[in-house]
Amino acid sequence: MEVQDGSVSTVHVVTVPDDLLEELGCDRGDAEELVRESFGFLLEHEPPTSILRRFRLSQISDYFPQYPAEIRRRMDRGR
């Protein structure tokens, strides 16, 4: 995933664990949307330069405990 913020561009390698998809009630076809929504969430909380360069989406809740509930709401909204 590439994130552009003004003149700053960052690149992130993101893994979408199957168990997270299952936990959120999503299927593999929802993975791209889940990544987009997750980055939207992250960018509301920190600048792109603070986002880990390589991570699993399930790690977000280690830093932001509200992530699972918020991402469920966002994913439900898109359906």
C-alpha positions as CSV (number, residue, x, y, z in Angstrom):
1,M,0.0,0.0,0.0
2,E,1.4,3.4,-0.9
3,V,0.3,6.4,1.1
4,Q,0.8,10.0,-0.2
5,D,0.7,12.8,2.3
6,G,1.7,16.1,0.6
7,S,5.2,15.7,-0.6
8,V,5.8,12.6,1.6
9,S,5.2,9.1,0.2
10,T,5.4,5.9,2.2
11,V,5.1,2.3,1.2
12,H,3.7,-0.4,3.5
13,V,3.6,-4.2,3.1
14,V,0.4,-5.4,4.8
15,T,-0.7,-8.9,5.6
16,V,-4.4,-9.7,6.0
17,P,-4.7,-12.7,8.3
18,D,-7.5,-15.1,7.5
19,D,-8.5,-15.2,11.2
20,L,-9.0,-11.4,11.2
21,L,-11.3,-11.6,8.1
22,E,-13.3,-14.4,9.9
23,E,-13.5,-12.4,13.1
24,L,-14.8,-9.4,11.2
25,G,-17.3,-11.4,9.2
26,C,-15.5,-10.7,6.0
27,D,-14.3,-13.0,3.2
28,R,-11.2,-12.9,1.1
29,G,-12.9,-10.7,-1.4
30,D,-13.2,-8.0,1.2
31,A,-9.5,-7.9,2.0
32,E,-8.7,-4.9,-0.3
33,E,-11.5,-2.8,1.2
34,L,-10.4,-3.9,4.7
35,V,-6.9,-2.6,4.0
36,R,-8.2,0.7,2.6
37,E,-10.5,1.2,5.6
38,S,-7.7,0.2,8.0
39,F,-5.4,2.8,6.5
40,G,-8.1,5.4,6.7
41,F,-8.4,4.5,10.4
42,L,-4.6,4.7,10.9
43,L,-4.2,8.0,9.1
44,E,-6.9,9.5,11.4
45,H,-4.6,8.6,14.4
46,E,-1.1,9.1,13.1
47,P,0.9,10.5,10.2
48,P,1.9,8.0,7.5
49,T,5.6,8.2,8.5
50,S,4.6,6.6,11.9
51,I,2.8,3.6,10.4
52,L,4.9,0.5,10.4
53,R,6.4,-0.4,7.0
54,R,5.5,-4.0,7.4
55,F,2.7,-5.4,9.6
56,R,-0.3,-7.6,9.9
57,L,-3.7,-5.8,10.1
58,S,-4.4,-7.7,13.4
59,Q,-1.4,-5.8,15.0
60,I,-3.3,-2.5,14.7
61,S,-5.4,-3.3,17.8
62,D,-2.1,-3.7,19.8
63,Y,-1.7,0.1,19.4
64,F,-5.3,1.1,19.0
65,P,-7.7,-1.1,21.1
66,Q,-10.7,0.6,19.5
67,Y,-9.7,-0.7,16.0
68,P,-11.8,-3.9,15.9
69,A,-15.0,-2.2,16.8
70,E,-14.4,0.8,14.5
71,I,-13.3,-1.3,11.5
72,R,-16.4,-3.5,11.9
73,R,-18.5,-0.4,11.8
74,R,-16.7,0.9,8.7
75,M,-17.0,-2.5,6.9
76,D,-20.7,-2.8,7.8
77,R,-21.3,0.7,6.4
78,G,-19.8,-0.4,3.1
79,R,-22.2,-3.3,2.6
